[in-house]
Amino acid sequence: MKIVGISGSPRKGNSEFLLREALDSAKRAGAETELVLLRGMKIGFCDGCLRCDKTGKCRKKDDMGGIYRKLEESEAILFASPNYYGNMPGLLKNFIDRMNPYYFSEKMKGKSVGIIGVGGDPGGGKEVARIIERGVGDYGLRVVEAAEFVAGNDPTYSSKDKSTIRKARGLGARIVSSFKQNS
């Protein structure tokens, strides 16, 4: 099983830390894992040309081309994102928009998804996880779990909280377990 982890945070902090913990746990459970940090990539905006509806491919030439391949080769995807003013950061929204070639495709259908939503206050992580779940639902992905994490505004909070670390590791293990049960 291969899992791709997508970090939608523009900074190194709680979302990335928790995603790394979940991926490490999935690896210990037997999965091959890969981390994609969107903050270091050049991904242009979807301009709504809809060419991908006919061709199944985006016409833009940027870092998204390599990510498409990773997504297609995976059996599961883990998304991690902080809550930015009641939503996901723009770079993750842009990434999800650029998944549009999968709208009429079967390539993503049934792949397992885990979501790590991080908020500064209770409810914020749940809100961003719900938004991501809605955003990827159109591509046929199957959300196994959308978990909320509360981390305050301290970008190192999660690395110091044992229960938060256990929760992230549990999510990674459950994604692998879910795949094994469904295959």
PyMOL commands that set and color helices and strands:
alter all, ss='L'
color gray80, all
select helices_A, chain A and resi 14-28+38-40+51-55+64-73+90-97+100-102+124-137+157-160+162-182
alter helices_A, ss='H'
color red, helices_A
select strands_A, chain A and resi 2-7+32-37+76-82+112-119+142-150
alter strands_A, ss='S'
color yellow, strands_A
deselect
rebuild
show_as cartoon
